[in-house]
Amino acid sequence: MKLVMIGNGMAGVRVLEELLKIAPDLHDITVFGAEPHPNYNRIMLSPVLAGEQTLDQIVLNPLSWYERHGITLHLGTTVTTIDRARRQVIATRADGTTISASYDRLILATGSTPFIPPVPGHRLEGVIAYRDIADTETMIEAARTRRHAVVVGGGLLGLEAANGLKLRGMEVTVVHLGAWLLDRQLDPTAGRLLQQALEARGLRFALQAQTEALLGDAEDGQAGRVRALRLKDGREIPADLVVMAAGIRPNTALARSAGLLCDHDGRGGIRVSDTMQTVTDARIWAVGECASHRGIAYGLVAPLYEQARVLAAHLGETGVGRYTGSQTATRLKVTGIDLFSAGDFMGGDDSEQILLSDPVDGVYRKLVLREGRLVGACLYGDTSDGSWYFDLIREGATLGELREQLMFGRTGAVAALA
């Protein structure tokens, strides 16, 4: 059977890796990738920006891997049309020529696109998103000749970008709408500890701050290269480089043009079943950040790999597994700063909290329990027990005697109960 995959990122290629293990000869595989690179670890772009790794070191599947498995790979090629009636995809190469491929089965692994707030000046030179190798190279080059950077967004990606640019020698300010950093991944206490640690590294922050406009260096301030960011309160922050890290959205334009149902009036992901099959067309599957499963589009790698295993089993005609959703955990990739969160770490009136706070050593631990079960964890400074807490959250088992020893981590709990 002819299997075509649109997208050459981590989720899609993991499907192929799993499929080749269980049914290596079942499909004639063709892959279209918009970037000119083989599959690489997008998670490790931040260490590349920080100068801790090179681009060559983050490649997951070199060109030789595709050749060895007989996969036809079209790099630097953008698919423009899915003809579901003829079961054919049509793509445009970087040189403008077109190419087509027929399919019996089609995988959409188109990932996500960065959300660029439509503020005045967002198209100025020097205003970029942070999503791929090209963006990373742009930032590295800017750091060689520019001084002031502003990162819009105090989430995981924004803080990793800010830290990398600071290590490259730039003066960096992070503009964030929230009252504390990582307000979707940390509680206020852990967010403040994180801010203090990053400020000690020389980063600056403007919290509860909204961008009003980006100003250019032309006379009217509306053209040329970006020179400043203006906030709603009138403050202006110097900026030779502005990195937009204000979130992502599922990349579904191609799917919508092919008539595939997407969630939230088309703004959400491609709607799929528990086998990752699109609900619109039985010959088409979607996986990764572009897919919407039970109303959720996941942006972390662990759920995407879980989806990939289920999809590969069905494509390989060896499994009847179902993907039923994922519990997710968060870690920050900034050297020297350890944080972890999972589950319902904020809690509520129907839950209880166990807290450990040591501001001197910069250690904070918050566990949230509900009906005798661990439902959330937020750790800062010492995250060695993060995986254990995550397992307890996923298992959902009643803690029993373990509750009294829970704060002391796996080692302390095991020793106390021995």
Helices and strands as residue ranges (DSSP letters): E 2-6, H 10-22, E 28-32, E 39-40, G 42-44, H 45-49, G 56-58, E 59-61, H 63-68, E 72-74, E 77-83, E 88-93, E 98-102, E 105-108, E 112-114, E 127-129, H 133-145, E 148-152, H 156-167, E 171-176, H 188-200, E 204-207, E 211-216, E 226-231, E 236-238, E 241-244, E 248-250, H 253-257, G 264-266, E 270-272, E 284-286, G 288-290, E 291-293, H 301-315, E 329-331, E 339-343, E 352-358, E 363-370, E 373-380, H 386-395, G 400-408, H 409-417
